[in-house]
Every structure is written in C-alpha cells, then in structure tokens.
Amino acid sequence: MKKKLISMTADELLERRICCGLGCQNCPYDPPHKKGNKTVRPPEKRIRLGTYSKGAQSSHWDLDYMSTDELEEIFNTKK
C-alpha cells in the first residue's frame, strides 16, 4: 500500500505554530525542518530545501528565492 503525501501551504504550516521537522517543502520556519522550532522566517527569505536549493548547495535555482538586494549584490560587477 502506497502512502499519499499531502503538500501543505506555508499558511497551513504556520497555523500549527510549530515546526514538525518532517522536511515540508513549504516550511516557513527558520531554520527550516528543525522539530519544535517556532521562529518564523520572513516570506522574502524563505527557501526550499529540495534538489535545486541552497540547502542542497546548488546555484541557479536559488535565484527564485533571493531578495532583490541579494541578487544585485551577486550580479554587481563593479567592486
């Protein structure tokens, strides 16, 4: 028998008021996926810890989750 996984939104996870530590894709807590954590990460700083994310030490997919200031810092060629 296969388990059916349910994807919860960040808002649904916030309603729980505590991180379950199960590696939810939309984990809104900081640091993410730490059981018992109650610190909420600001929406503009939330990242996913998937195959193509900062948590997986990759590069180009992270640009979707970075703030404008962080992107400008990366792409600024003048030093």
PDB file of N, CA, C and O in Angstrom:
ATOM      1  N   MET A   1       0.835  -1.175   0.000  1.00  0.00           N
ATOM      2  CA  MET A   1       0.000   0.000   0.000  1.00  0.00           C
ATOM      3  C   MET A   1       0.886   1.247   0.000  1.00  0.00           C
ATOM      4  O   MET A   1       1.772   1.381   0.844  1.00  0.00           O
ATOM      5  N   LYS A   2       0.650   2.148  -0.935  1.00  0.00           N
ATOM      6  CA  LYS A   2       1.440   3.367  -1.040  1.00  0.00           C
ATOM      7  C   LYS A   2       0.860   4.455  -0.150  1.00  0.00           C
ATOM      8  O   LYS A   2      -0.353   4.559   0.028  1.00  0.00           O
ATOM      9  N   LYS A   3       1.762   5.268   0.409  1.00  0.00           N
ATOM     10  CA  LYS A   3       1.329   6.418   1.191  1.00  0.00           C
ATOM     11  C   LYS A   3       1.081   7.581   0.244  1.00  0.00           C
ATOM     12  O   LYS A   3       1.836   7.780  -0.707  1.00  0.00           O
ATOM     13  N   LYS A   4       0.050   8.335   0.491  1.00  0.00           N
ATOM     14  CA  LYS A   4      -0.224   9.526  -0.297  1.00  0.00           C
ATOM     15  C   LYS A   4       0.289  10.730   0.484  1.00  0.00           C
ATOM     16  O   LYS A   4      -0.186  11.011   1.584  1.00  0.00           O
ATOM     17  N   LEU A   5       1.256  11.435  -0.085  1.00  0.00           N
ATOM     18  CA  LEU A   5       1.826  12.599   0.577  1.00  0.00           C
ATOM     19  C   LEU A   5       0.983  13.827   0.264  1.00  0.00           C
ATOM     20  O   LEU A   5       0.536  14.014  -0.867  1.00  0.00           O
ATOM     21  N   ILE A   6       0.771  14.654   1.264  1.00  0.00           N
ATOM     22  CA  ILE A   6      -0.015  15.868   1.105  1.00  0.00           C
ATOM     23  C   ILE A   6       0.920  17.062   1.228  1.00  0.00           C
ATOM     24  O   ILE A   6       1.697  17.151   2.179  1.00  0.00           O
ATOM     25  N   SER A   7       0.846  17.980   0.268  1.00  0.00           N
ATOM     26  CA  SER A   7       1.649  19.190   0.310  1.00  0.00           C
ATOM     27  C   SER A   7       0.837  20.289   0.986  1.00  0.00           C
ATOM     28  O   SER A   7      -0.259  20.627   0.540  1.00  0.00           O
ATOM     29  N   MET A   8       1.381  20.839   2.060  1.00  0.00           N
ATOM     30  CA  MET A   8       0.696  21.908   2.785  1.00  0.00           C
ATOM     31  C   MET A   8       1.306  23.247   2.415  1.00  0.00           C
ATOM     32  O   MET A   8       2.511  23.338   2.180  1.00  0.00           O
ATOM     33  N   THR A   9       0.482  24.289   2.360  1.00  0.00           N
ATOM     34  CA  THR A   9       0.986  25.627   2.074  1.00  0.00           C
ATOM     35  C   THR A   9       1.689  26.170   3.310  1.00  0.00           C
ATOM     36  O   THR A   9       1.524  25.644   4.411  1.00  0.00           O
ATOM     37  N   ALA A  10       2.476  27.226   3.118  1.00  0.00           N
ATOM     38  CA  ALA A  10       3.162  27.851   4.246  1.00  0.00           C
ATOM     39  C   ALA A  10       2.150  28.370   5.264  1.00  0.00           C
ATOM     40  O   ALA A  10       2.394  28.297   6.469  1.00  0.00           O
ATOM     41  N   ASP A  11       1.014  28.895   4.793  1.00  0.00           N
ATOM     42  CA  ASP A  11      -0.018  29.397   5.709  1.00  0.00           C
ATOM     43  C   ASP A  11      -0.593  28.275   6.566  1.00  0.00           C
ATOM     44  O   ASP A  11      -0.829  28.461   7.759  1.00  0.00           O
ATOM     45  N   GLU A  12      -0.815  27.126   5.968  1.00  0.00           N
ATOM     46  CA  GLU A  12      -1.325  25.978   6.725  1.00  0.00           C
ATOM     47  C   GLU A  12      -0.304  25.522   7.769  1.00  0.00           C
ATOM     48  O   GLU A  12      -0.666  25.150   8.885  1.00  0.00           O
ATOM     49  N   LEU A  13       0.971  25.555   7.391  1.00  0.00           N
ATOM     50  CA  LEU A  13       2.019  25.160   8.331  1.00  0.00           C
ATOM     51  C   LEU A  13       2.150  26.165   9.474  1.00  0.00           C
ATOM     52  O   LEU A  13       2.435  25.786  10.610  1.00  0.00           O
ATOM     53  N   LEU A  14       1.939  27.454   9.168  1.00  0.00           N
ATOM     54  CA  LEU A  14       2.005  28.483  10.204  1.00  0.00           C
ATOM     55  C   LEU A  14       0.876  28.342  11.217  1.00  0.00           C
ATOM     56  O   LEU A  14       1.038  28.694  12.385  1.00  0.00           O
ATOM     57  N   GLU A  15      -0.269  27.826  10.771  1.00  0.00           N
ATOM     58  CA  GLU A  15      -1.400  27.617  11.681  1.00  0.00           C
ATOM     59  C   GLU A  15      -1.044  26.623  12.787  1.00  0.00           C
ATOM     60  O   GLU A  15      -1.620  26.667  13.874  1.00  0.00           O
ATOM     61  N   ARG A  16      -0.106  25.737  12.512  1.00  0.00           N
ATOM     62  CA  ARG A  16       0.320  24.751  13.515  1.00  0.00           C
ATOM     63  C   ARG A  16       1.154  25.400  14.615  1.00  0.00           C
ATOM     64  O   ARG A  16       1.215  24.885  15.731  1.00  0.00           O
ATOM     65  N   ARG A  17       1.799  26.529  14.306  1.00  0.00           N
ATOM     66  CA  ARG A  17       2.608  27.325  15.238  1.00  0.00           C
ATOM     67  C   ARG A  17       3.885  26.654  15.718  1.00  0.00           C
ATOM     68  O   ARG A  17       4.528  27.142  16.647  1.00  0.00           O
ATOM     69  N   ILE A  18       4.257  25.547  15.098  1.00  0.00           N
ATOM     70  CA  ILE A  18       5.493  24.859  15.487  1.00  0.00           C
ATOM     71  C   ILE A  18       5.940  23.967  14.323  1.00  0.00           C
ATOM     72  O   ILE A  18       5.109  23.387  13.623  1.00  0.00           O
ATOM     73  N   CYS A  19       7.242  23.865  14.126  1.00  0.00           N
ATOM     74  CA  CYS A  19       7.776  23.036  13.042  1.00  0.00           C
ATOM     75  C   CYS A  19       7.700  21.560  13.427  1.00  0.00           C
ATOM     76  O   CYS A  19       8.056  21.179  14.542  1.00  0.00           O
ATOM     77  N   CYS A  20       7.237  20.743  12.499  1.00  0.00           N
ATOM     78  CA  CYS A  20       7.118  19.302  12.757  1.00  0.00           C
ATOM     79  C   CYS A  20       8.437  18.564  12.506  1.00  0.00           C
ATOM     80  O   CYS A  20       8.630  17.453  13.000  1.00  0.00           O
ATOM     81  N   GLY A  21       9.349  19.183  11.736  1.00  0.00           N
ATOM     82  CA  GLY A  21      10.634  18.561  11.460  1.00  0.00           C
ATOM     83  C   GLY A  21      10.599  17.465  10.416  1.00  0.00           C
ATOM     84  O   GLY A  21      11.550  16.690  10.305  1.00  0.00           O
ATOM     85  N   LEU A  22       9.510  17.381   9.638  1.00  0.00           N
ATOM     86  CA  LEU A  22       9.368  16.311   8.645  1.00  0.00           C
ATOM     87  C   LEU A  22       9.868  16.694   7.253  1.00  0.00           C
ATOM     88  O   LEU A  22       9.705  15.918   6.312  1.00  0.00           O
ATOM     89  N   GLY A  23      10.468  17.869   7.105  1.00  0.00           N
ATOM     90  CA  GLY A  23      11.021  18.279   5.817  1.00  0.00           C
ATOM     91  C   GLY A  23       9.983  18.794   4.844  1.00  0.00           C
ATOM     92  O   GLY A  23      10.096  18.564   3.640  1.00  0.00           O
ATOM     93  N   CYS A  24       8.970  19.490   5.346  1.00  0.00           N
ATOM     94  CA  CYS A  24       7.908  20.027   4.486  1.00  0.00           C
ATOM     95  C   CYS A  24       8.500  20.948   3.419  1.00  0.00           C
ATOM     96  O   CYS A  24       9.395  21.744   3.702  1.00  0.00           O
ATOM     97  N   GLN A  25       7.997  20.833   2.201  1.00  0.00           N
ATOM     98  CA  GLN A  25       8.512  21.607   1.078  1.00  0.00           C
ATOM     99  C   GLN A  25       8.341  23.107   1.300  1.00  0.00           C
ATOM    100  O   GLN A  25       9.196  23.885   0.876  1.00  0.00           O
ATOM    101  N   ASN A  26       7.277  23.529   1.943  1.00  0.00           N
ATOM    102  CA  ASN A  26       6.998  24.950   2.140  1.00  0.00           C
ATOM    103  C   ASN A  26       7.259  25.409   3.572  1.00  0.00           C
ATOM    104  O   ASN A  26       6.583  26.312   4.063  1.00  0.00           O
ATOM    105  N   CYS A  27       8.212  24.807   4.232  1.00  0.00           N
ATOM    106  CA  CYS A  27       8.488  25.116   5.640  1.00  0.00           C
ATOM    107  C   CYS A  27       8.774  26.613   5.833  1.00  0.00           C
ATOM    108  O   CYS A  27       9.713  27.143   5.239  1.00  0.00           O
ATOM    109  N   PRO A  28       7.959  27.304   6.668  1.00  0.00           N
ATOM    110  CA  PRO A  28       8.134  28.742   6.867  1.00  0.00           C
ATOM    111  C   PRO A  28       8.996  29.102   8.081  1.00  0.00           C
ATOM    112  O   PRO A  28       9.129  30.279   8.416  1.00  0.00           O
ATOM    113  N   TYR A  29       9.577  28.105   8.738  1.00  0.00           N
ATOM    114  CA  TYR A  29      10.317  28.365   9.967  1.00  0.00           C
ATOM    115  C   TYR A  29      11.807  28.543   9.702  1.00  0.00           C
ATOM    116  O   TYR A  29      12.323  28.113   8.670  1.00  0.00           O
ATOM    117  N   ASP A  30      12.499  29.190  10.659  1.00  0.00           N
ATOM    118  CA  ASP A  30      13.913  29.487  10.492  1.00  0.00           C
ATOM    119  C   ASP A  30      14.680  28.992  11.710  1.00  0.00           C
ATOM    120  O   ASP A  30      14.407  29.466  12.813  1.00  0.00           O
ATOM    121  N   PRO A  31      15.612  28.076  11.575  1.00  0.00           N
ATOM    122  CA  PRO A  31      15.965  27.350  10.354  1.00  0.00           C
ATOM    123  C   PRO A  31      14.889  26.330  10.003  1.00  0.00           C
ATOM    124  O   PRO A  31      14.200  25.821  10.886  1.00  0.00           O
ATOM    125  N   PRO A  32      14.743  26.031   8.709  1.00  0.00           N
ATOM    126  CA  PRO A  32      13.693  25.100   8.290  1.00  0.00           C
ATOM    127  C   PRO A  32      13.970  23.663   8.726  1.00  0.00           C
ATOM    128  O   PRO A  32      15.122  23.258   8.881  1.00  0.00           O
ATOM    129  N   HIS A  33      12.909  22.912   8.918  1.00  0.00           N
ATOM    130  CA  HIS A  33      12.950  21.473   9.193  1.00  0.00           C
ATOM    131  C   HIS A  33      13.596  21.112  10.528  1.00  0.00           C
ATOM    132  O   HIS A  33      14.157  20.024  10.661  1.00  0.00           O
ATOM    133  N   LYS A  34      13.528  21.996  11.514  1.00  0.00           N
ATOM    134  CA  LYS A  34      14.043  21.711  12.859  1.00  0.00           C
ATOM    135  C   LYS A  34      12.846  21.525  13.781  1.00  0.00           C
ATOM    136  O   LYS A  34      12.160  22.492  14.114  1.00  0.00           O
ATOM    137  N   LYS A  35      12.595  20.293  14.192  1.00  0.00           N
ATOM    138  CA  LYS A  35      11.423  19.966  15.005  1.00  0.00           C
ATOM    139  C   LYS A  35      11.357  20.820  16.270  1.00  0.00           C
ATOM    140  O   LYS A  35      12.344  20.962  16.992  1.00  0.00           O
ATOM    141  N   GLY A  36      10.171  21.386  16.525  1.00  0.00           N
ATOM    142  CA  GLY A  36       9.955  22.205  17.704  1.00  0.00           C
ATOM    143  C   GLY A  36      10.256  23.681  17.517  1.00  0.00           C
ATOM    144  O   GLY A  36       9.990  24.480  18.415  1.00  0.00           O
ATOM    145  N   ASN A  37      10.806  24.061  16.370  1.00  0.00           N
ATOM    146  CA  ASN A  37      11.160  25.445  16.093  1.00  0.00           C
ATOM    147  C   ASN A  37       9.903  26.300  15.961  1.00  0.00           C
ATOM    148  O   ASN A  37       8.936  25.889  15.320  1.00  0.00           O
ATOM    149  N   LYS A  38       9.912  27.488  16.566  1.00  0.00           N
ATOM    150  CA  LYS A  38       8.764  28.396  16.500  1.00  0.00           C
ATOM    151  C   LYS A  38       9.099  29.718  15.825  1.00  0.00           C
ATOM    152  O   LYS A  38       8.214  30.556  15.649  1.00  0.00           O
ATOM    153  N   THR A  39      10.357  29.924  15.442  1.00  0.00           N
ATOM    154  CA  THR A  39      10.779  31.164  14.803  1.00  0.00           C
ATOM    155  C   THR A  39      10.333  31.162  13.344  1.00  0.00           C
ATOM    156  O   THR A  39      10.676  30.255  12.585  1.00  0.00           O
ATOM    157  N   VAL A  40       9.564  32.186  12.954  1.00  0.00           N
ATOM    158  CA  VAL A  40       9.049  32.270  11.586  1.00  0.00           C
ATOM    159  C   VAL A  40       9.997  33.098  10.737  1.00  0.00           C
ATOM    160  O   VAL A  40      10.390  34.200  11.119  1.00  0.00           O
ATOM    161  N   ARG A  41      10.357  32.561   9.590  1.00  0.00           N
ATOM    162  CA  ARG A  41      11.234  33.247   8.645  1.00  0.00           C
ATOM    163  C   ARG A  41      10.396  34.204   7.802  1.00  0.00           C
ATOM    164  O   ARG A  41       9.301  33.836   7.377  1.00  0.00           O
ATOM    165  N   PRO A  42      10.881  35.434   7.546  1.00  0.00           N
ATOM    166  CA  PRO A  42      10.135  36.369   6.699  1.00  0.00           C
ATOM    167  C   PRO A  42       9.890  35.761   5.311  1.00  0.00           C
ATOM    168  O   PRO A  42      10.754  35.058   4.788  1.00  0.00           O
ATOM    169  N   PRO A  43       8.723  36.025   4.712  1.00  0.00           N
ATOM    170  CA  PRO A  43       8.382  35.417   3.412  1.00  0.00           C
ATOM    171  C   PRO A  43       9.437  35.618   2.328  1.00  0.00           C
ATOM    172  O   PRO A  43       9.675  34.713   1.528  1.00  0.00           O
ATOM    173  N   GLU A  44      10.072  36.791   2.287  1.00  0.00           N
ATOM    174  CA  GLU A  44      11.064  37.049   1.236  1.00  0.00           C
ATOM    175  C   GLU A  44      12.356  36.271   1.443  1.00  0.00           C
ATOM    176  O   GLU A  44      13.183  36.209   0.533  1.00  0.00           O
ATOM    177  N   LYS A  45      12.549  35.683   2.602  1.00  0.00           N
ATOM    178  CA  LYS A  45      13.763  34.928   2.893  1.00  0.00           C
ATOM    179  C   LYS A  45      13.545  33.419   2.899  1.00  0.00           C
ATOM    180  O   LYS A  45      14.493  32.664   3.115  1.00  0.00           O
ATOM    181  N   ARG A  46      12.316  32.967   2.666  1.00  0.00           N
ATOM    182  CA  ARG A  46      12.028  31.532   2.721  1.00  0.00           C
ATOM    183  C   ARG A  46      12.631  30.821   1.518  1.00  0.00           C
ATOM    184  O   ARG A  46      12.529  31.295   0.386  1.00  0.00           O
ATOM    185  N   ILE A  47      13.251  29.695   1.773  1.00  0.00           N
ATOM    186  CA  ILE A  47      13.833  28.883   0.706  1.00  0.00           C
ATOM    187  C   ILE A  47      13.312  27.469   0.825  1.00  0.00           C
ATOM    188  O   ILE A  47      12.798  27.068   1.869  1.00  0.00           O
ATOM    189  N   ARG A  48      13.448  26.725  -0.242  1.00  0.00           N
ATOM    190  CA  ARG A  48      13.094  25.313  -0.218  1.00  0.00           C
ATOM    191  C   ARG A  48      14.380  24.514  -0.098  1.00  0.00           C
ATOM    192  O   ARG A  48      15.414  24.896  -0.645  1.00  0.00           O
ATOM    193  N   LEU A  49      14.309  23.426   0.606  1.00  0.00           N
ATOM    194  CA  LEU A  49      15.483  22.569   0.738  1.00  0.00           C
ATOM    195  C   LEU A  49      15.315  21.342  -0.143  1.00  0.00           C
ATOM    196  O   LEU A  49      15.323  20.210   0.342  1.00  0.00           O
ATOM    197  N   GLY A  50      15.164  21.575  -1.438  1.00  0.00           N
ATOM    198  CA  GLY A  50      14.991  20.496  -2.390  1.00  0.00           C
ATOM    199  C   GLY A  50      16.277  20.224  -3.138  1.00  0.00           C
ATOM    200  O   GLY A  50      17.353  20.650  -2.720  1.00  0.00           O
ATOM    201  N   THR A  51      16.164  19.520  -4.233  1.00  0.00           N
ATOM    202  CA  THR A  51      17.323  19.153  -5.034  1.00  0.00           C
ATOM    203  C   THR A  51      18.084  20.365  -5.545  1.00  0.00           C
ATOM    204  O   THR A  51      19.315  20.377  -5.550  1.00  0.00           O
ATOM    205  N   TYR A  52      17.351  21.382  -5.973  1.00  0.00           N
ATOM    206  CA  TYR A  52      17.978  22.575  -6.539  1.00  0.00           C
ATOM    207  C   TYR A  52      17.775  23.759  -5.608  1.00  0.00           C
ATOM    208  O   TYR A  52      17.044  24.689  -5.949  1.00  0.00           O
ATOM    209  N   SER A  53      18.400  23.744  -4.450  1.00  0.00           N
ATOM    210  CA  SER A  53      18.217  24.831  -3.497  1.00  0.00           C
ATOM    211  C   SER A  53      19.498  25.103  -2.720  1.00  0.00           C
ATOM    212  O   SER A  53      20.480  24.370  -2.836  1.00  0.00           O
ATOM    213  N   LYS A  54      19.470  26.164  -1.930  1.00  0.00           N
ATOM    214  CA  LYS A  54      20.624  26.495  -1.092  1.00  0.00           C
ATOM    215  C   LYS A  54      20.935  25.358  -0.134  1.00  0.00           C
ATOM    216  O   LYS A  54      22.099  25.047   0.118  1.00  0.00           O
ATOM    217  N   GLY A  55      19.896  24.746   0.393  1.00  0.00           N
ATOM    218  CA  GLY A  55      20.095  23.650   1.332  1.00  0.00           C
ATOM    219  C   GLY A  55      20.804  22.471   0.710  1.00  0.00           C
ATOM    220  O   GLY A  55      21.453  21.692   1.407  1.00  0.00           O
ATOM    221  N   ALA A  56      20.685  22.334  -0.608  1.00  0.00           N
ATOM    222  CA  ALA A  56      21.349  21.252  -1.325  1.00  0.00           C
ATOM    223  C   ALA A  56      22.660  21.731  -1.952  1.00  0.00           C
ATOM    224  O   ALA A  56      23.295  21.007  -2.718  1.00  0.00           O
ATOM    225  N   GLN A  57      23.054  22.962  -1.615  1.00  0.00           N
ATOM    226  CA  GLN A  57      24.309  23.539  -2.103  1.00  0.00           C
ATOM    227  C   GLN A  57      24.357  23.682  -3.623  1.00  0.00           C
ATOM    228  O   GLN A  57      25.413  23.498  -4.228  1.00  0.00           O
ATOM    229  N   SER A  58      23.231  24.007  -4.242  1.00  0.00           N
ATOM    230  CA  SER A  58      23.242  24.229  -5.683  1.00  0.00           C
ATOM    231  C   SER A  58      23.301  25.721  -5.959  1.00  0.00           C
ATOM    232  O   SER A  58      23.554  26.511  -5.049  1.00  0.00           O
ATOM    233  N   SER A  59      23.066  26.120  -7.220  1.00  0.00           N
ATOM    234  CA  SER A  59      23.266  27.525  -7.526  1.00  0.00           C
ATOM    235  C   SER A  59      22.086  28.207  -8.205  1.00  0.00           C
ATOM    236  O   SER A  59      21.355  28.950  -7.551  1.00  0.00           O
ATOM    237  N   HIS A  60      21.884  27.978  -9.483  1.00  0.00           N
ATOM    238  CA  HIS A  60      20.990  28.826 -10.269  1.00  0.00           C
ATOM    239  C   HIS A  60      19.532  28.804  -9.846  1.00  0.00           C
ATOM    240  O   HIS A  60      18.849  29.809 -10.042  1.00  0.00           O
ATOM    241  N   TRP A  61      19.019  27.740  -9.289  1.00  0.00           N
ATOM    242  CA  TRP A  61      17.611  27.701  -8.884  1.00  0.00           C
ATOM    243  C   TRP A  61      17.357  28.577  -7.665  1.00  0.00           C
ATOM    244  O   TRP A  61      16.213  28.949  -7.406  1.00  0.00           O
ATOM    245  N   ASP A  62      18.391  28.912  -6.919  1.00  0.00           N
ATOM    246  CA  ASP A  62      18.240  29.741  -5.724  1.00  0.00           C
ATOM    247  C   ASP A  62      17.800  31.160  -6.051  1.00  0.00           C
ATOM    248  O   ASP A  62      17.244  31.845  -5.193  1.00  0.00           O
ATOM    249  N   LEU A  63      18.038  31.610  -7.269  1.00  0.00           N
ATOM    250  CA  LEU A  63      17.717  32.984  -7.633  1.00  0.00           C
ATOM    251  C   LEU A  63      16.228  33.274  -7.475  1.00  0.00           C
ATOM    252  O   LEU A  63      15.848  34.426  -7.263  1.00  0.00           O
ATOM    253  N   ASP A  64      15.390  32.266  -7.574  1.00  0.00           N
ATOM    254  CA  ASP A  64      13.950  32.457  -7.405  1.00  0.00           C
ATOM    255  C   ASP A  64      13.590  32.846  -5.979  1.00  0.00           C
ATOM    256  O   ASP A  64      12.529  33.428  -5.752  1.00  0.00           O
ATOM    257  N   TYR A  65      14.439  32.543  -5.029  1.00  0.00           N
ATOM    258  CA  TYR A  65      14.113  32.744  -3.621  1.00  0.00           C
ATOM    259  C   TYR A  65      14.934  33.843  -2.962  1.00  0.00           C
ATOM    260  O   TYR A  65      14.868  34.021  -1.746  1.00  0.00           O
ATOM    261  N   MET A  66      15.704  34.577  -3.749  1.00  0.00           N
ATOM    262  CA  MET A  66      16.562  35.608  -3.184  1.00  0.00           C
ATOM    263  C   MET A  66      15.895  36.972  -3.279  1.00  0.00           C
ATOM    264  O   MET A  66      15.100  37.228  -4.183  1.00  0.00           O
ATOM    265  N   SER A  67      16.228  37.840  -2.335  1.00  0.00           N
ATOM    266  CA  SER A  67      15.698  39.202  -2.359  1.00  0.00           C
ATOM    267  C   SER A  67      16.403  39.995  -3.458  1.00  0.00           C
ATOM    268  O   SER A  67      17.449  39.586  -3.962  1.00  0.00           O
ATOM    269  N   THR A  68      15.815  41.129  -3.816  1.00  0.00           N
ATOM    270  CA  THR A  68      16.390  41.984  -4.854  1.00  0.00           C
ATOM    271  C   THR A  68      17.788  42.443  -4.461  1.00  0.00           C
ATOM    272  O   THR A  68      18.689  42.475  -5.299  1.00  0.00           O
ATOM    273  N   ASP A  69      17.974  42.797  -3.203  1.00  0.00           N
ATOM    274  CA  ASP A  69      19.292  43.253  -2.741  1.00  0.00           C
ATOM    275  C   ASP A  69      20.354  42.168  -2.898  1.00  0.00           C
ATOM    276  O   ASP A  69      21.478  42.446  -3.315  1.00  0.00           O
ATOM    277  N   GLU A  70      19.995  40.941  -2.564  1.00  0.00           N
ATOM    278  CA  GLU A  70      20.945  39.831  -2.701  1.00  0.00           C
ATOM    279  C   GLU A  70      21.301  39.594  -4.166  1.00  0.00           C
ATOM    280  O   GLU A  70      22.458  39.332  -4.493  1.00  0.00           O
ATOM    281  N   LEU A  71      20.305  39.687  -5.047  1.00  0.00           N
ATOM    282  CA  LEU A  71      20.566  39.498  -6.476  1.00  0.00           C
ATOM    283  C   LEU A  71      21.465  40.600  -7.022  1.00  0.00           C
ATOM    284  O   LEU A  71      22.384  40.330  -7.794  1.00  0.00           O
ATOM    285  N   GLU A  72      21.199  41.846  -6.621  1.00  0.00           N
ATOM    286  CA  GLU A  72      22.033  42.956  -7.083  1.00  0.00           C
ATOM    287  C   GLU A  72      23.471  42.787  -6.612  1.00  0.00           C
ATOM    288  O   GLU A  72      24.406  43.106  -7.347  1.00  0.00           O
ATOM    289  N   GLU A  73      23.655  42.292  -5.406  1.00  0.00           N
ATOM    290  CA  GLU A  73      24.999  42.077  -4.875  1.00  0.00           C
ATOM    291  C   GLU A  73      25.745  41.016  -5.685  1.00  0.00           C
ATOM    292  O   GLU A  73      26.938  41.162  -5.952  1.00  0.00           O
ATOM    293  N   ILE A  74      25.052  39.963  -6.070  1.00  0.00           N
ATOM    294  CA  ILE A  74      25.668  38.888  -6.846  1.00  0.00           C
ATOM    295  C   ILE A  74      26.054  39.357  -8.244  1.00  0.00           C
ATOM    296  O   ILE A  74      27.147  39.064  -8.728  1.00  0.00           O
ATOM    297  N   PHE A  75      25.137  40.094  -8.894  1.00  0.00           N
ATOM    298  CA  PHE A  75      25.351  40.466 -10.289  1.00  0.00           C
ATOM    299  C   PHE A  75      26.041  41.804 -10.475  1.00  0.00           C
ATOM    300  O   PHE A  75      26.263  42.224 -11.610  1.00  0.00           O
ATOM    301  N   ASN A  76      26.383  42.478  -9.400  1.00  0.00           N
ATOM    302  CA  ASN A  76      27.090  43.741  -9.491  1.00  0.00           C
ATOM    303  C   ASN A  76      28.549  43.452  -9.854  1.00  0.00           C
ATOM    304  O   ASN A  76      29.277  42.823  -9.086  1.00  0.00           O
ATOM    305  N   THR A  77      28.962  43.917 -11.028  1.00  0.00           N
ATOM    306  CA  THR A  77      30.325  43.639 -11.493  1.00  0.00           C
ATOM    307  C   THR A  77      31.318  44.695 -11.036  1.00  0.00           C
ATOM    308  O   THR A  77      32.525  44.458 -11.073  1.00  0.00           O
ATOM    309  N   LYS A  78      30.836  45.855 -10.607  1.00  0.00           N
ATOM    310  CA  LYS A  78      31.729  46.905 -10.120  1.00  0.00           C
ATOM    311  C   LYS A  78      32.091  46.620  -8.678  1.00  0.00           C
ATOM    312  O   LYS A  78      31.223  46.319  -7.859  1.00  0.00           O
ATOM    313  N   LYS A  79      33.376  46.714  -8.368  1.00  0.00           N
ATOM    314  CA  LYS A  79      33.811  46.478  -6.985  1.00  0.00           C
ATOM    315  C   LYS A  79      34.682  47.581  -6.503  1.00  0.00           C
ATOM    316  O   LYS A  79      35.141  47.552  -5.361  1.00  0.00           O
TER     317      LYS A  79
END
